Amino acid sequence: MNVPTDIQIINDAEGNPAFVVIPYSQYVAQKLEPELIPHEVVSRIVNGATPIRAWREHLNLTQDDVAKRLGISQPAFAQQESVAKPRRATREKIAAAFGIHADQLEL
């Protein structure tokens, strides 16, 4: 079935999708939206992971990697990661270590 869309997919030399072209107005609208959350992260949360764990795994980081970025021990981070609703200050520090916005940890 051929459904008209606004997007174009550009393939590489092997025929694999390499780029997606969207209308500029759609791009601007997406840039103005609040930070989005990848499907993989949402799926992990639906399957029982905390948002912090879901993001850490999505970013291919170990607990030790994140703990070092935060300047704390791995067991201390493991405890923070297991909390379903951490304090705002904790979310902000962990989000900074992940390179994401703190609001993306609020699900």
Gaussian input, Z-matrix of N, CA and C with variables (Angstrom, degrees):
# hf/3-21g

backbone

0 1
 N
 C     1     B1
 C     2     B2     1     A1
 N     3     B3     2     A2     1     D1
 C     4     B4     3     A3     2     D2
 C     5     B5     4     A4     3     D3
 N     6     B6     5     A5     4     D4
 C     7     B7     6     A6     5     D5
 C     8     B8     7     A7     6     D6
 N     9     B9     8     A8     7     D7
 C    10    B10     9     A9     8     D8
 C    11    B11    10    A10     9     D9
 N    12    B12    11    A11    10    D10
 C    13    B13    12    A12    11    D11
 C    14    B14    13    A13    12    D12
 N    15    B15    14    A14    13    D13
 C    16    B16    15    A15    14    D14
 C    17    B17    16    A16    15    D15
 N    18    B18    17    A17    16    D16
 C    19    B19    18    A18    17    D17
 C    20    B20    19    A19    18    D18
 N    21    B21    20    A20    19    D19
 C    22    B22    21    A21    20    D20
 C    23    B23    22    A22    21    D21
 N    24    B24    23    A23    22    D22
 C    25    B25    24    A24    23    D23
 C    26    B26    25    A25    24    D24
 N    27    B27    26    A26    25    D25
 C    28    B28    27    A27    26    D26
 C    29    B29    28    A28    27    D27
 N    30    B30    29    A29    28    D28
 C    31    B31    30    A30    29    D29
 C    32    B32    31    A31    30    D30
 N    33    B33    32    A32    31    D31
 C    34    B34    33    A33    32    D32
 C    35    B35    34    A34    33    D33
 N    36    B36    35    A35    34    D34
 C    37    B37    36    A36    35    D35
 C    38    B38    37    A37    36    D36
 N    39    B39    38    A38    37    D37
 C    40    B40    39    A39    38    D38
 C    41    B41    40    A40    39    D39
 N    42    B42    41    A41    40    D40
 C    43    B43    42    A42    41    D41
 C    44    B44    43    A43    42    D42
 N    45    B45    44    A44    43    D43
 C    46    B46    45    A45    44    D44
 C    47    B47    46    A46    45    D45
 N    48    B48    47    A47    46    D46
 C    49    B49    48    A48    47    D47
 C    50    B50    49    A49    48    D48
 N    51    B51    50    A50    49    D49
 C    52    B52    51    A51    50    D50
 C    53    B53    52    A52    51    D51
 N    54    B54    53    A53    52    D52
 C    55    B55    54    A54    53    D53
 C    56    B56    55    A55    54    D54
 N    57    B57    56    A56    55    D55
 C    58    B58    57    A57    56    D56
 C    59    B59    58    A58    57    D57
 N    60    B60    59    A59    58    D58
 C    61    B61    60    A60    59    D59
 C    62    B62    61    A61    60    D60
 N    63    B63    62    A62    61    D61
 C    64    B64    63    A63    62    D62
 C    65    B65    64    A64    63    D63
 N    66    B66    65    A65    64    D64
 C    67    B67    66    A66    65    D65
 C    68    B68    67    A67    66    D66
 N    69    B69    68    A68    67    D67
 C    70    B70    69    A69    68    D68
 C    71    B71    70    A70    69    D69
 N    72    B72    71    A71    70    D70
 C    73    B73    72    A72    71    D71
 C    74    B74    73    A73    72    D72
 N    75    B75    74    A74    73    D73
 C    76    B76    75    A75    74    D74
 C    77    B77    76    A76    75    D75
 N    78    B78    77    A77    76    D76
 C    79    B79    78    A78    77    D77
 C    80    B80    79    A79    78    D78
 N    81    B81    80    A80    79    D79
 C    82    B82    81    A81    80    D80
 C    83    B83    82    A82    81    D81
 N    84    B84    83    A83    82    D82
 C    85    B85    84    A84    83    D83
 C    86    B86    85    A85    84    D84
 N    87    B87    86    A86    85    D85
 C    88    B88    87    A87    86    D86
 C    89    B89    88    A88    87    D87
 N    90    B90    89    A89    88    D88
 C    91    B91    90    A90    89    D89
 C    92    B92    91    A91    90    D90
 N    93    B93    92    A92    91    D91
 C    94    B94    93    A93    92    D92
 C    95    B95    94    A94    93    D93
 N    96    B96    95    A95    94    D94
 C    97    B97    96    A96    95    D95
 C    98    B98    97    A97    96    D96
 N    99    B99    98    A98    97    D97
 C   100   B100    99    A99    98    D98
 C   101   B101   100   A100    99    D99
 N   102   B102   101   A101   100   D100
 C   103   B103   102   A102   101   D101
 C   104   B104   103   A103   102   D102
 N   105   B105   104   A104   103   D103
 C   106   B106   105   A105   104   D104
 C   107   B107   106   A106   105   D105
 N   108   B108   107   A107   106   D106
 C   109   B109   108   A108   107   D107
 C   110   B110   109   A109   108   D108
 N   111   B111   110   A110   109   D109
 C   112   B112   111   A111   110   D110
 C   113   B113   112   A112   111   D111
 N   114   B114   113   A113   112   D112
 C   115   B115   114   A114   113   D113
 C   116   B116   115   A115   114   D114
 N   117   B117   116   A116   115   D115
 C   118   B118   117   A117   116   D116
 C   119   B119   118   A118   117   D117
 N   120   B120   119   A119   118   D118
 C   121   B121   120   A120   119   D119
 C   122   B122   121   A121   120   D120
 N   123   B123   122   A122   121   D121
 C   124   B124   123   A123   122   D122
 C   125   B125   124   A124   123   D123
 N   126   B126   125   A125   124   D124
 C   127   B127   126   A126   125   D125
 C   128   B128   127   A127   126   D126
 N   129   B129   128   A128   127   D127
 C   130   B130   129   A129   128   D128
 C   131   B131   130   A130   129   D129
 N   132   B132   131   A131   130   D130
 C   133   B133   132   A132   131   D131
 C   134   B134   133   A133   132   D132
 N   135   B135   134   A134   133   D133
 C   136   B136   135   A135   134   D134
 C   137   B137   136   A136   135   D135
 N   138   B138   137   A137   136   D136
 C   139   B139   138   A138   137   D137
 C   140   B140   139   A139   138   D138
 N   141   B141   140   A140   139   D139
 C   142   B142   141   A141   140   D140
 C   143   B143   142   A142   141   D141
 N   144   B144   143   A143   142   D142
 C   145   B145   144   A144   143   D143
 C   146   B146   145   A145   144   D144
 N   147   B147   146   A146   145   D145
 C   148   B148   147   A147   146   D146
 C   149   B149   148   A148   147   D147
 N   150   B150   149   A149   148   D148
 C   151   B151   150   A150   149   D149
 C   152   B152   151   A151   150   D150
 N   153   B153   152   A152   151   D151
 C   154   B154   153   A153   152   D152
 C   155   B155   154   A154   153   D153
 N   156   B156   155   A155   154   D154
 C   157   B157   156   A156   155   D155
 C   158   B158   157   A157   156   D156
 N   159   B159   158   A158   157   D157
 C   160   B160   159   A159   158   D158
 C   161   B161   160   A160   159   D159
 N   162   B162   161   A161   160   D160
 C   163   B163   162   A162   161   D161
 C   164   B164   163   A163   162   D162
 N   165   B165   164   A164   163   D163
 C   166   B166   165   A165   164   D164
 C   167   B167   166   A166   165   D165
 N   168   B168   167   A167   166   D166
 C   169   B169   168   A168   167   D167
 C   170   B170   169   A169   168   D168
 N   171   B171   170   A170   169   D169
 C   172   B172   171   A171   170   D170
 C   173   B173   172   A172   171   D171
 N   174   B174   173   A173   172   D172
 C   175   B175   174   A174   173   D173
 C   176   B176   175   A175   174   D174
 N   177   B177   176   A176   175   D175
 C   178   B178   177   A177   176   D176
 C   179   B179   178   A178   177   D177
 N   180   B180   179   A179   178   D178
 C   181   B181   180   A180   179   D179
 C   182   B182   181   A181   180   D180
 N   183   B183   182   A182   181   D181
 C   184   B184   183   A183   182   D182
 C   185   B185   184   A184   183   D183
 N   186   B186   185   A185   184   D184
 C   187   B187   186   A186   185   D185
 C   188   B188   187   A187   186   D186
 N   189   B189   188   A188   187   D187
 C   190   B190   189   A189   188   D188
 C   191   B191   190   A190   189   D189
 N   192   B192   191   A191   190   D190
 C   193   B193   192   A192   191   D191
 C   194   B194   193   A193   192   D192
 N   195   B195   194   A194   193   D193
 C   196   B196   195   A195   194   D194
 C   197   B197   196   A196   195   D195
 N   198   B198   197   A197   196   D196
 C   199   B199   198   A198   197   D197
 C   200   B200   199   A199   198   D198
 N   201   B201   200   A200   199   D199
 C   202   B202   201   A201   200   D200
 C   203   B203   202   A202   201   D201
 N   204   B204   203   A203   202   D202
 C   205   B205   204   A204   203   D203
 C   206   B206   205   A205   204   D204
 N   207   B207   206   A206   205   D205
 C   208   B208   207   A207   206   D206
 C   209   B209   208   A208   207   D207
 N   210   B210   209   A209   208   D208
 C   211   B211   210   A210   209   D209
 C   212   B212   211   A211   210   D210
 N   213   B213   212   A212   211   D211
 C   214   B214   213   A213   212   D212
 C   215   B215   214   A214   213   D213
 N   216   B216   215   A215   214   D214
 C   217   B217   216   A216   215   D215
 C   218   B218   217   A217   216   D216
 N   219   B219   218   A218   217   D217
 C   220   B220   219   A219   218   D218
 C   221   B221   220   A220   219   D219
 N   222   B222   221   A221   220   D220
 C   223   B223   222   A222   221   D221
 C   224   B224   223   A223   222   D222
 N   225   B225   224   A224   223   D223
 C   226   B226   225   A225   224   D224
 C   227   B227   226   A226   225   D225
 N   228   B228   227   A227   226   D226
 C   229   B229   228   A228   227   D227
 C   230   B230   229   A229   228   D228
 N   231   B231   230   A230   229   D229
 C   232   B232   231   A231   230   D230
 C   233   B233   232   A232   231   D231
 N   234   B234   233   A233   232   D232
 C   235   B235   234   A234   233   D233
 C   236   B236   235   A235   234   D234
 N   237   B237   236   A236   235   D235
 C   238   B238   237   A237   236   D236
 C   239   B239   238   A238   237   D237
 N   240   B240   239   A239   238   D238
 C   241   B241   240   A240   239   D239
 C   242   B242   241   A241   240   D240
 N   243   B243   242   A242   241   D241
 C   244   B244   243   A243   242   D242
 C   245   B245   244   A244   243   D243
 N   246   B246   245   A245   244   D244
 C   247   B247   246   A246   245   D245
 C   248   B248   247   A247   246   D246
 N   249   B249   248   A248   247   D247
 C   250   B250   249   A249   248   D248
 C   251   B251   250   A250   249   D249
 N   252   B252   251   A251   250   D250
 C   253   B253   252   A252   251   D251
 C   254   B254   253   A253   252   D252
 N   255   B255   254   A254   253   D253
 C   256   B256   255   A255   254   D254
 C   257   B257   256   A256   255   D255
 N   258   B258   257   A257   256   D256
 C   259   B259   258   A258   257   D257
 C   260   B260   259   A259   258   D258
 N   261   B261   260   A260   259   D259
 C   262   B262   261   A261   260   D260
 C   263   B263   262   A262   261   D261
 N   264   B264   263   A263   262   D262
 C   265   B265   264   A264   263   D263
 C   266   B266   265   A265   264   D264
 N   267   B267   266   A266   265   D265
 C   268   B268   267   A267   266   D266
 C   269   B269   268   A268   267   D267
 N   270   B270   269   A269   268   D268
 C   271   B271   270   A270   269   D269
 C   272   B272   271   A271   270   D270
 N   273   B273   272   A272   271   D271
 C   274   B274   273   A273   272   D272
 C   275   B275   274   A274   273   D273
 N   276   B276   275   A275   274   D274
 C   277   B277   276   A276   275   D275
 C   278   B278   277   A277   276   D276
 N   279   B279   278   A278   277   D277
 C   280   B280   279   A279   278   D278
 C   281   B281   280   A280   279   D279
 N   282   B282   281   A281   280   D280
 C   283   B283   282   A282   281   D281
 C   284   B284   283   A283   282   D282
 N   285   B285   284   A284   283   D283
 C   286   B286   285   A285   284   D284
 C   287   B287   286   A286   285   D285
 N   288   B288   287   A287   286   D286
 C   289   B289   288   A288   287   D287
 C   290   B290   289   A289   288   D288
 N   291   B291   290   A290   289   D289
 C   292   B292   291   A291   290   D290
 C   293   B293   292   A292   291   D291
 N   294   B294   293   A293   292   D292
 C   295   B295   294   A294   293   D293
 C   296   B296   295   A295   294   D294
 N   297   B297   296   A296   295   D295
 C   298   B298   297   A297   296   D296
 C   299   B299   298   A298   297   D297
 N   300   B300   299   A299   298   D298
 C   301   B301   300   A300   299   D299
 C   302   B302   301   A301   300   D300
 N   303   B303   302   A302   301   D301
 C   304   B304   303   A303   302   D302
 C   305   B305   304   A304   303   D303
 N   306   B306   305   A305   304   D304
 C   307   B307   306   A306   305   D305
 C   308   B308   307   A307   306   D306
 N   309   B309   308   A308   307   D307
 C   310   B310   309   A309   308   D308
 C   311   B311   310   A310   309   D309
 N   312   B312   311   A311   310   D310
 C   313   B313   312   A312   311   D311
 C   314   B314   313   A313   312   D312
 N   315   B315   314   A314   313   D313
 C   316   B316   315   A315   314   D314
 C   317   B317   316   A316   315   D315
 N   318   B318   317   A317   316   D316
 C   319   B319   318   A318   317   D317
 C   320   B320   319   A319   318   D318

   B1=1.4342
   B2=1.5267
   B3=1.3020
   B4=1.4576
   B5=1.5210
   B6=1.3038
   B7=1.4546
   B8=1.5232
   B9=1.3404
   B10=1.4618
   B11=1.5309
   B12=1.3139
   B13=1.4633
   B14=1.5175
   B15=1.3244
   B16=1.4613
   B17=1.5207
   B18=1.3131
   B19=1.4623
   B20=1.5161
   B21=1.3224
   B22=1.4591
   B23=1.5210
   B24=1.3095
   B25=1.4588
   B26=1.5175
   B27=1.3235
   B28=1.4584
   B29=1.5190
   B30=1.3199
   B31=1.4619
   B32=1.5199
   B33=1.3411
   B34=1.4591
   B35=1.5248
   B36=1.3136
   B37=1.4642
   B38=1.5288
   B39=1.3372
   B40=1.4663
   B41=1.5259
   B42=1.3087
   B43=1.4623
   B44=1.5150
   B45=1.3269
   B46=1.4633
   B47=1.5252
   B48=1.3305
   B49=1.4612
   B50=1.5253
   B51=1.3292
   B52=1.4619
   B53=1.5298
   B54=1.3323
   B55=1.4593
   B56=1.5185
   B57=1.3177
   B58=1.4596
   B59=1.5224
   B60=1.3241
   B61=1.4599
   B62=1.5254
   B63=1.3375
   B64=1.4638
   B65=1.5280
   B66=1.3243
   B67=1.4616
   B68=1.5347
   B69=1.3268
   B70=1.4600
   B71=1.5272
   B72=1.3130
   B73=1.4692
   B74=1.5281
   B75=1.3248
   B76=1.4658
   B77=1.5291
   B78=1.3207
   B79=1.4638
   B80=1.5302
   B81=1.3289
   B82=1.4648
   B83=1.5248
   B84=1.3246
   B85=1.4627
   B86=1.5272
   B87=1.3231
   B88=1.4654
   B89=1.5220
   B90=1.3211
   B91=1.4592
   B92=1.5285
   B93=1.3357
   B94=1.4582
   B95=1.5215
   B96=1.3351
   B97=1.4628
   B98=1.5183
   B99=1.3436
   B100=1.4615
   B101=1.5298
   B102=1.3024
   B103=1.4605
   B104=1.5263
   B105=1.3076
   B106=1.4569
   B107=1.5235
   B108=1.3156
   B109=1.4612
   B110=1.5216
   B111=1.3376
   B112=1.4612
   B113=1.5313
   B114=1.3155
   B115=1.4668
   B116=1.5244
   B117=1.3304
   B118=1.4646
   B119=1.5317
   B120=1.3205
   B121=1.4651
   B122=1.5264
   B123=1.3190
   B124=1.4674
   B125=1.5259
   B126=1.3251
   B127=1.4710
   B128=1.5184
   B129=1.3239
   B130=1.4694
   B131=1.5328
   B132=1.3270
   B133=1.4651
   B134=1.5243
   B135=1.3201
   B136=1.4700
   B137=1.5267
   B138=1.3303
   B139=1.4633
   B140=1.5267
   B141=1.3422
   B142=1.4595
   B143=1.5105
   B144=1.3207
   B145=1.4649
   B146=1.5246
   B147=1.3212
   B148=1.4629
   B149=1.5283
   B150=1.3313
   B151=1.4638
   B152=1.5307
   B153=1.3238
   B154=1.4637
   B155=1.5232
   B156=1.3127
   B157=1.4668
   B158=1.5299
   B159=1.3310
   B160=1.4607
   B161=1.5246
   B162=1.3246
   B163=1.4659
   B164=1.5264
   B165=1.3396
   B166=1.4743
   B167=1.5148
   B168=1.3238
   B169=1.4632
   B170=1.5262
   B171=1.3284
   B172=1.4639
   B173=1.5296
   B174=1.3224
   B175=1.4631
   B176=1.5287
   B177=1.3334
   B178=1.4712
   B179=1.5310
   B180=1.3151
   B181=1.4574
   B182=1.5217
   B183=1.3213
   B184=1.4590
   B185=1.5273
   B186=1.3205
   B187=1.4637
   B188=1.5222
   B189=1.3157
   B190=1.4623
   B191=1.5315
   B192=1.3462
   B193=1.4715
   B194=1.5249
   B195=1.3241
   B196=1.4670
   B197=1.5248
   B198=1.3253
   B199=1.4634
   B200=1.5274
   B201=1.3256
   B202=1.4705
   B203=1.5209
   B204=1.3289
   B205=1.4685
   B206=1.5272
   B207=1.3315
   B208=1.4644
   B209=1.5253
   B210=1.3318
   B211=1.4573
   B212=1.5138
   B213=1.3493
   B214=1.4652
   B215=1.5254
   B216=1.3281
   B217=1.4653
   B218=1.5304
   B219=1.3221
   B220=1.4685
   B221=1.5296
   B222=1.3519
   B223=1.4686
   B224=1.5355
   B225=1.3332
   B226=1.4703
   B227=1.5247
   B228=1.3427
   B229=1.4636
   B230=1.5253
   B231=1.3312
   B232=1.4712
   B233=1.5258
   B234=1.3180
   B235=1.4638
   B236=1.5302
   B237=1.3331
   B238=1.4701
   B239=1.5249
   B240=1.3308
   B241=1.4598
   B242=1.5286
   B243=1.3137
   B244=1.4683
   B245=1.5300
   B246=1.3228
   B247=1.4649
   B248=1.5268
   B249=1.3265
   B250=1.4694
   B251=1.5258
   B252=1.3202
   B253=1.4699
   B254=1.5309
   B255=1.3455
   B256=1.4672
   B257=1.5322
   B258=1.3186
   B259=1.4669
   B260=1.5245
   B261=1.3153
   B262=1.4716
   B263=1.5350
   B264=1.3176
   B265=1.4646
   B266=1.5270
   B267=1.3183
   B268=1.4684
   B269=1.5197
   B270=1.3349
   B271=1.4716
   B272=1.5234
   B273=1.3214
   B274=1.4640
   B275=1.5210
   B276=1.3270
   B277=1.4688
   B278=1.5221
   B279=1.3228
   B280=1.4646
   B281=1.5232
   B282=1.3191
   B283=1.4688
   B284=1.5226
   B285=1.3218
   B286=1.4656
   B287=1.5268
   B288=1.3294
   B289=1.4678
   B290=1.5267
   B291=1.3351
   B292=1.4669
   B293=1.5267
   B294=1.3368
   B295=1.4560
   B296=1.5213
   B297=1.3260
   B298=1.4684
   B299=1.5265
   B300=1.3202
   B301=1.4624
   B302=1.5301
   B303=1.3249
   B304=1.4734
   B305=1.5201
   B306=1.3299
   B307=1.4652
   B308=1.5237
   B309=1.3241
   B310=1.4634
   B311=1.5279
   B312=1.3098
   B313=1.4661
   B314=1.5234
   B315=1.3213
   B316=1.4642
   B317=1.5169
   B318=1.3018
   B319=1.4669
   B320=1.5007
   A1=108.28
   A2=117.50
   A3=122.56
   A4=109.46
   A5=115.12
   A6=121.29
   A7=107.50
   A8=118.12
   A9=118.81
   A10=111.04
   A11=115.81
   A12=121.45
   A13=109.36
   A14=115.57
   A15=121.45
   A16=111.64
   A17=117.21
   A18=119.46
   A19=111.55
   A20=114.03
   A21=121.16
   A22=107.24
   A23=116.00
   A24=120.86
   A25=107.50
   A26=115.75
   A27=121.71
   A28=107.64
   A29=115.77
   A30=121.53
   A31=111.15
   A32=115.10
   A33=120.09
   A34=109.62
   A35=117.12
   A36=122.03
   A37=112.33
   A38=117.59
   A39=121.37
   A40=111.99
   A41=117.16
   A42=120.36
   A43=114.69
   A44=116.94
   A45=121.33
   A46=109.87
   A47=118.03
   A48=119.48
   A49=110.89
   A50=116.55
   A51=121.54
   A52=111.89
   A53=117.25
   A54=121.92
   A55=109.89
   A56=115.31
   A57=121.26
   A58=106.69
   A59=115.98
   A60=121.77
   A61=107.84
   A62=115.39
   A63=120.29
   A64=108.69
   A65=117.60
   A66=119.48
   A67=110.67
   A68=115.75
   A69=120.87
   A70=111.52
   A71=117.86
   A72=120.78
   A73=111.21
   A74=116.79
   A75=120.84
   A76=110.14
   A77=117.02
   A78=121.86
   A79=110.25
   A80=116.80
   A81=121.36
   A82=110.26
   A83=117.25
   A84=120.85
   A85=110.80
   A86=117.24
   A87=120.66
   A88=111.13
   A89=117.52
   A90=120.72
   A91=111.21
   A92=116.91
   A93=120.87
   A94=112.74
   A95=117.33
   A96=121.20
   A97=109.69
   A98=116.81
   A99=118.17
   A100=109.39
   A101=115.07
   A102=120.36
   A103=110.90
   A104=115.70
   A105=121.26
   A106=110.62
   A107=116.12
   A108=121.96
   A109=107.87
   A110=117.72
   A111=120.32
   A112=112.73
   A113=115.48
   A114=122.04
   A115=111.25
   A116=116.98
   A117=120.68
   A118=111.08
   A119=116.93
   A120=120.87
   A121=109.93
   A122=116.45
   A123=120.72
   A124=110.41
   A125=117.20
   A126=120.96
   A127=111.42
   A128=116.71
   A129=120.01
   A130=110.88
   A131=116.29
   A132=120.18
   A133=110.13
   A134=116.89
   A135=121.06
   A136=110.14
   A137=116.44
   A138=121.01
   A139=113.04
   A140=117.67
   A141=120.06
   A142=117.25
   A143=119.15
   A144=120.29
   A145=109.80
   A146=116.31
   A147=119.42
   A148=107.29
   A149=118.51
   A150=119.67
   A151=113.04
   A152=117.48
   A153=119.95
   A154=110.45
   A155=117.08
   A156=119.80
   A157=110.74
   A158=116.60
   A159=120.53
   A160=110.77
   A161=117.81
   A162=121.19
   A163=110.94
   A164=116.89
   A165=119.44
   A166=110.64
   A167=116.43
   A168=120.33
   A169=111.06
   A170=117.41
   A171=121.18
   A172=110.89
   A173=116.25
   A174=121.46
   A175=112.47
   A176=116.61
   A177=122.54
   A178=112.39
   A179=115.43
   A180=121.44
   A181=109.64
   A182=116.19
   A183=120.30
   A184=108.22
   A185=115.86
   A186=119.09
   A187=109.92
   A188=116.65
   A189=120.81
   A190=111.17
   A191=117.19
   A192=120.76
   A193=110.67
   A194=115.37
   A195=120.19
   A196=110.25
   A197=116.78
   A198=120.42
   A199=110.63
   A200=117.04
   A201=120.24
   A202=110.95
   A203=117.12
   A204=120.55
   A205=111.19
   A206=115.64
   A207=120.88
   A208=112.84
   A209=116.67
   A210=120.49
   A211=113.23
   A212=116.04
   A213=121.27
   A214=108.55
   A215=116.48
   A216=120.31
   A217=110.36
   A218=115.31
   A219=120.24
   A220=111.21
   A221=119.41
   A222=118.35
   A223=112.88
   A224=116.88
   A225=119.56
   A226=110.10
   A227=116.49
   A228=118.63
   A229=110.63
   A230=117.61
   A231=120.73
   A232=110.18
   A233=116.21
   A234=120.26
   A235=110.32
   A236=117.47
   A237=121.09
   A238=110.98
   A239=116.10
   A240=121.34
   A241=111.91
   A242=117.22
   A243=120.55
   A244=113.25
   A245=117.39
   A246=121.36
   A247=109.24
   A248=116.15
   A249=120.68
   A250=112.17
   A251=118.01
   A252=121.82
   A253=108.97
   A254=117.59
   A255=119.47
   A256=112.08
   A257=115.48
   A258=120.93
   A259=110.28
   A260=115.66
   A261=121.96
   A262=111.00
   A263=117.85
   A264=121.15
   A265=111.03
   A266=116.53
   A267=120.81
   A268=110.22
   A269=116.87
   A270=120.35
   A271=111.09
   A272=117.10
   A273=120.59
   A274=111.53
   A275=117.39
   A276=120.73
   A277=111.08
   A278=116.36
   A279=119.91
   A280=110.48
   A281=117.31
   A282=120.59
   A283=110.32
   A284=117.25
   A285=120.45
   A286=110.64
   A287=116.78
   A288=120.46
   A289=111.47
   A290=116.75
   A291=121.76
   A292=112.16
   A293=116.87
   A294=120.24
   A295=112.73
   A296=116.23
   A297=121.33
   A298=108.66
   A299=116.88
   A300=122.02
   A301=108.81
   A302=116.98
   A303=121.45
   A304=112.48
   A305=117.46
   A306=120.36
   A307=112.22
   A308=117.14
   A309=120.05
   A310=112.07
   A311=117.55
   A312=121.31
   A313=111.88
   A314=117.44
   A315=121.71
   A316=109.95
   A317=117.06
   A318=121.87
   A319=110.16
   D1=130.96
   D2=178.47
   D3=-103.33
   D4=114.02
   D5=179.60
   D6=-111.00
   D7=127.04
   D8=179.41
   D9=-65.95
   D10=138.81
   D11=178.51
   D12=-134.29
   D13=168.25
   D14=177.07
   D15=-87.01
   D16=-8.81
   D17=-173.00
   D18=-101.03
   D19=156.81
   D20=172.74
   D21=-125.69
   D22=139.31
   D23=177.04
   D24=-109.57
   D25=127.60
   D26=178.82
   D27=-105.84
   D28=124.86
   D29=-178.22
   D30=-92.55
   D31=155.66
   D32=174.99
   D33=-83.58
   D34=-173.37
   D35=-176.26
   D36=-61.97
   D37=-26.72
   D38=-179.94
   D39=-89.34
   D40=-0.76
   D41=179.67
   D42=89.02
   D43=7.70
   D44=179.02
   D45=-88.68
   D46=143.70
   D47=177.76
   D48=-57.30
   D49=131.06
   D50=-179.11
   D51=-120.03
   D52=-35.31
   D53=-177.73
   D54=-141.95
   D55=153.62
   D56=172.83
   D57=-123.37
   D58=129.74
   D59=178.18
   D60=-107.84
   D61=127.45
   D62=178.49
   D63=-123.19
   D64=158.47
   D65=176.44
   D66=-59.81
   D67=145.02
   D68=-177.90
   D69=-57.54
   D70=-40.38
   D71=-179.25
   D72=-61.42
   D73=-36.59
   D74=177.62
   D75=-68.53
   D76=-40.16
   D77=177.38
   D78=-60.37
   D79=-47.64
   D80=-179.70
   D81=-61.72
   D82=-42.55
   D83=179.46
   D84=-61.04
   D85=-40.29
   D86=179.19
   D87=-67.49
   D88=-36.38
   D89=179.90
   D90=-66.83
   D91=-28.00
   D92=-179.11
   D93=-84.25
   D94=-14.34
   D95=178.69
   D96=-72.04
   D97=154.80
   D98=173.79
   D99=-61.61
   D100=162.80
   D101=-178.43
   D102=-52.38
   D103=134.02
   D104=-179.47
   D105=-89.79
   D106=163.83
   D107=179.88
   D108=-119.21
   D109=125.44
   D110=-178.99
   D111=-59.93
   D112=147.75
   D113=179.67
   D114=-55.31
   D115=-40.26
   D116=-179.11
   D117=-59.51
   D118=-39.43
   D119=179.30
   D120=-66.09
   D121=-46.60
   D122=179.65
   D123=-60.82
   D124=-42.61
   D125=179.53
   D126=-60.39
   D127=-41.92
   D128=179.33
   D129=-64.13
   D130=-39.09
   D131=179.05
   D132=-66.50
   D133=-42.95
   D134=177.72
   D135=-59.44
   D136=-34.18
   D137=-179.59
   D138=-84.57
   D139=7.62
   D140=171.70
   D141=111.82
   D142=-5.44
   D143=179.53
   D144=-77.07
   D145=150.83
   D146=171.59
   D147=-72.60
   D148=158.77
   D149=177.89
   D150=-56.75
   D151=-38.02
   D152=-179.83
   D153=-64.80
   D154=-45.54
   D155=179.04
   D156=-64.56
   D157=-42.76
   D158=-179.26
   D159=-59.30
   D160=-44.92
   D161=178.33
   D162=-66.26
   D163=-42.99
   D164=-179.21
   D165=-58.97
   D166=-46.20
   D167=179.99
   D168=-66.94
   D169=-38.51
   D170=177.69
   D171=-61.07
   D172=-36.65
   D173=-179.10
   D174=-85.83
   D175=3.84
   D176=179.62
   D177=56.67
   D178=43.96
   D179=177.61
   D180=-109.53
   D181=147.60
   D182=173.29
   D183=-89.98
   D184=165.54
   D185=175.40
   D186=-60.35
   D187=-37.46
   D188=179.70
   D189=-64.79
   D190=-40.34
   D191=177.44
   D192=-57.01
   D193=-48.47
   D194=-177.15
   D195=-68.33
   D196=-42.00
   D197=179.48
   D198=-58.16
   D199=-42.30
   D200=178.72
   D201=-63.64
   D202=-39.87
   D203=178.09
   D204=-63.45
   D205=-33.14
   D206=-178.92
   D207=-87.17
   D208=-13.21
   D209=-178.13
   D210=75.03
   D211=30.68
   D212=178.93
   D213=-127.80
   D214=174.73
   D215=178.85
   D216=-80.21
   D217=160.15
   D218=178.12
   D219=-62.07
   D220=-43.82
   D221=177.88
   D222=-61.51
   D223=-35.24
   D224=178.41
   D225=-65.28
   D226=-41.82
   D227=178.34
   D228=-67.90
   D229=-39.16
   D230=179.16
   D231=-57.31
   D232=-38.60
   D233=178.46
   D234=-66.94
   D235=-43.08
   D236=178.40
   D237=-63.42
   D238=-39.41
   D239=-177.77
   D240=-66.21
   D241=-28.34
   D242=-176.14
   D243=-82.33
   D244=-11.43
   D245=-179.01
   D246=-77.07
   D247=127.63
   D248=-177.29
   D249=-67.05
   D250=-38.59
   D251=-177.40
   D252=-133.88
   D253=80.44
   D254=-179.25
   D255=-68.89
   D256=162.37
   D257=178.17
   D258=-61.40
   D259=155.28
   D260=-178.88
   D261=-56.74
   D262=-44.86
   D263=-179.33
   D264=-61.06
   D265=-39.49
   D266=177.96
   D267=-65.51
   D268=-45.78
   D269=178.45
   D270=-58.80
   D271=-40.77
   D272=-178.91
   D273=-64.87
   D274=-41.96
   D275=179.19
   D276=-65.92
   D277=-44.34
   D278=-179.19
   D279=-67.90
   D280=-40.64
   D281=177.76
   D282=-59.62
   D283=-42.36
   D284=178.10
   D285=-62.07
   D286=-39.71
   D287=177.93
   D288=-65.36
   D289=-30.83
   D290=178.67
   D291=-84.10
   D292=-18.62
   D293=-175.53
   D294=78.82
   D295=30.37
   D296=179.35
   D297=-125.87
   D298=174.25
   D299=177.27
   D300=-84.73
   D301=142.32
   D302=-177.74
   D303=-57.24
   D304=-31.96
   D305=179.32
   D306=-62.70
   D307=-23.39
   D308=179.65
   D309=-73.08
   D310=-9.74
   D311=176.37
   D312=-96.54
   D313=1.41
   D314=-179.01
   D315=-101.68
   D316=94.50
   D317=177.62
   D318=-129.16

